[in-house]
Amino acid sequence: MTSSPTFSHVVFMTRRFEEMKAWYMNVFGAEIVHGDPALAFLTYDDESHRFAIANLDILKPDAPADSGHGEIGLNHIAYTYPTAADLLETYARLKEQGLTPYWPVHHGFTLSMYYQDPDGNRIELQVESCNSQEAFDYMRSDAFASNPVGVEYDPEDLLERYRNGASEAELTAFPKGSPSPIPEAHGIA
């Protein structure tokens, strides 16, 4: 039986970037793990990030400030599974029900699959590919700064590798490839 996931992080989209960062730093005592003009990743504990804040003035400068659902506010909520096996078993179970991720991507420190619920809310299901210190170090690196999105992967290929006995390390290894485009369904593209 697949283990249940635990809460990981929430991502907000805003046109009040500096105010949002300051608010979450003040209220939660959070620190910025990685920050650039478009994105900020903040944490208050040993998780790589509990909040991510996307600056729509940079990412979608031409969109009207009142463009409706999916623009300002919540982008997605993430949940972490204990193992890649749990994530892949969940993927297989959901696929049997006709539910497939709109974006399978490896972020460098998490192997992730993004889904939409019936109302269009975005949910990230993930497994961590390294420990917290390694995630902090990666998020503060030039490699992350040059590709903060990650690399897309084929979940069917990964499921097959899992079923053929691939190890946790093999399943969660960061794949080589170009930075993934952000799909339209993700609300930031």
C-alpha positions as CSV (number, residue, x, y, z in Angstrom):
1,M,0.0,0.0,0.0
2,T,1.2,3.5,-0.9
3,S,2.1,5.8,2.0
4,S,0.2,9.1,2.4
5,P,2.0,12.3,1.4
6,T,2.8,15.2,3.8
7,F,2.4,18.9,3.2
8,S,5.5,20.4,1.5
9,H,5.0,24.0,0.2
10,V,2.7,26.5,-1.4
11,V,3.4,28.8,-4.3
12,F,1.8,32.3,-4.7
13,M,1.7,34.5,-7.8
14,T,1.7,38.2,-7.1
15,R,2.2,41.7,-8.4
16,R,3.3,42.8,-4.9
17,F,6.5,40.8,-4.9
18,E,8.5,42.7,-2.3
19,E,5.5,43.1,0.0
20,M,4.8,39.3,-0.2
21,K,8.4,38.4,0.6
22,A,8.5,40.8,3.5
23,W,5.1,39.5,4.9
24,Y,6.1,35.8,4.9
25,M,9.5,36.7,6.3
26,N,7.9,38.7,9.1
27,V,4.9,36.4,9.9
28,F,6.7,33.1,9.7
29,G,10.3,34.2,10.4
30,A,11.2,32.8,7.0
31,E,14.5,33.3,5.2
32,I,15.1,33.5,1.5
33,V,16.8,30.4,0.2
34,H,17.0,31.6,-3.4
35,G,15.8,34.9,-4.7
36,D,16.0,36.6,-8.1
37,P,13.8,39.3,-9.7
38,A,11.2,36.7,-10.8
39,L,11.1,34.1,-8.0
40,A,11.7,33.8,-4.3
41,F,11.9,30.5,-2.3
42,L,11.5,30.9,1.4
43,T,11.6,28.5,4.4
44,Y,11.2,28.6,8.1
45,D,12.5,25.0,8.9
46,D,14.5,22.2,7.4
47,E,12.3,21.9,4.2
48,S,14.0,23.3,1.1
49,H,11.2,25.8,0.8
50,R,7.7,26.3,2.4
51,F,6.8,29.2,0.2
52,A,7.6,30.2,-3.3
53,I,6.6,33.6,-4.6
54,A,6.4,34.3,-8.3
55,N,6.6,37.9,-9.5
56,L,4.0,38.4,-12.3
57,D,5.4,41.8,-13.1
58,I,8.4,39.9,-14.5
59,L,6.8,36.6,-15.6
60,K,3.7,38.0,-17.1
61,P,4.2,41.7,-17.5
62,D,1.6,42.2,-20.2
63,A,-1.3,40.4,-18.4
64,P,-3.8,42.7,-16.8
65,A,-3.6,42.9,-13.0
66,D,-7.2,41.7,-12.7
67,S,-7.0,38.8,-15.3
68,G,-9.0,36.4,-13.1
69,H,-8.7,32.9,-11.7
70,G,-5.2,31.5,-11.7
71,E,-3.3,34.8,-12.1
72,I,-3.0,36.5,-8.7
73,G,-2.9,34.3,-5.6
74,L,-2.4,30.6,-5.2
75,N,-0.4,28.8,-7.9
76,H,-0.2,25.3,-6.3
77,I,0.1,23.3,-3.2
78,A,2.7,20.5,-2.9
79,Y,2.7,17.2,-1.0
80,T,5.7,15.0,-0.5
81,Y,5.7,11.2,-0.7
82,P,8.3,9.3,1.3
83,T,9.7,7.4,-1.7
84,A,9.7,7.4,-5.5
85,A,7.9,4.1,-5.3
86,D,5.0,5.8,-3.5
87,L,4.9,8.6,-6.0
88,L,5.0,6.2,-9.0
89,E,2.4,3.8,-7.5
90,T,0.2,6.9,-7.1
91,Y,0.8,7.9,-10.7
92,A,-0.1,4.4,-11.9
93,R,-3.3,4.4,-9.7
94,L,-4.4,7.8,-10.9
95,K,-3.6,7.0,-14.5
96,E,-5.9,4.0,-14.3
97,Q,-8.7,6.4,-13.3
98,G,-7.9,8.7,-16.3
99,L,-6.0,11.3,-14.2
100,T,-2.6,12.2,-15.7
101,P,-0.1,14.9,-14.7
102,Y,0.0,18.0,-16.9
103,W,3.6,18.5,-16.0
104,P,6.1,15.8,-14.9
105,V,9.3,17.7,-14.0
106,H,12.5,17.1,-12.0
107,H,13.3,20.3,-10.2
108,G,16.8,19.2,-9.2
109,F,15.9,18.5,-5.6
110,T,12.4,17.0,-6.1
111,L,10.9,14.7,-8.7
112,S,7.4,16.2,-9.2
113,M,4.1,15.6,-11.0
114,Y,1.6,18.4,-11.3
115,Y,-2.2,17.7,-11.5
116,Q,-5.3,19.8,-11.6
117,D,-8.3,19.1,-9.4
118,P,-11.9,19.4,-10.9
119,D,-11.9,23.1,-10.1
120,G,-8.5,23.7,-11.8
121,N,-6.5,24.0,-8.6
122,R,-3.0,22.8,-9.1
123,I,-1.5,20.1,-6.9
124,E,2.1,19.0,-7.0
125,L,2.9,15.5,-5.9
126,Q,6.6,15.0,-5.3
127,V,9.4,13.0,-3.7
128,E,12.6,14.6,-2.5
129,S,15.8,13.6,-4.4
130,C,18.2,14.7,-1.8
131,N,18.4,15.8,1.9
132,S,17.5,19.3,3.1
133,Q,21.1,20.6,3.2
134,E,21.8,19.4,-0.3
135,A,18.6,21.1,-1.5
136,F,19.6,24.3,0.2
137,D,23.0,24.1,-1.4
138,Y,21.6,23.4,-4.8
139,M,19.1,26.3,-4.5
140,R,21.9,28.6,-3.7
141,S,24.0,27.4,-6.6
142,D,24.7,28.8,-10.1
143,A,23.2,25.6,-11.6
144,F,19.9,26.4,-10.0
145,A,20.1,30.1,-10.9
146,S,20.6,29.1,-14.5
147,N,17.6,26.6,-14.4
148,P,15.3,27.1,-11.5
149,V,12.5,25.2,-13.3
150,G,14.1,21.8,-13.9
151,V,14.0,19.1,-16.6
152,E,10.8,17.4,-17.9
153,Y,10.8,13.6,-17.8
154,D,8.6,10.8,-19.0
155,P,6.6,9.2,-16.1
156,E,5.9,6.1,-18.1
157,D,9.6,5.5,-18.6
158,L,10.2,6.1,-14.9
159,L,7.3,3.7,-13.9
160,E,8.8,1.0,-16.2
161,R,12.3,1.5,-14.6
162,Y,10.7,1.3,-11.1
163,R,8.9,-1.9,-12.1
164,N,12.1,-3.3,-13.4
165,G,13.9,-2.8,-10.1
166,A,15.6,0.6,-10.4
167,S,16.8,1.9,-7.0
168,E,15.5,5.0,-5.3
169,A,18.7,6.8,-6.2
170,E,18.3,5.9,-9.9
171,L,14.7,6.9,-9.9
172,T,15.3,10.3,-8.3
173,A,18.5,11.2,-10.1
174,F,18.4,14.6,-11.9
175,P,18.1,13.8,-15.6
176,K,20.2,15.5,-18.2
177,G,18.3,17.8,-20.5
178,S,17.3,21.4,-21.4
179,P,15.3,23.5,-19.0
180,S,11.6,22.5,-19.2
181,P,9.2,25.0,-20.6
182,I,6.5,25.9,-18.1
183,P,3.1,24.6,-19.5
184,E,0.2,27.0,-20.0
185,A,-1.8,24.9,-17.5
186,H,0.7,26.0,-14.8
187,G,-0.5,29.6,-14.9
188,I,2.9,31.2,-15.1
189,A,3.8,30.7,-18.7
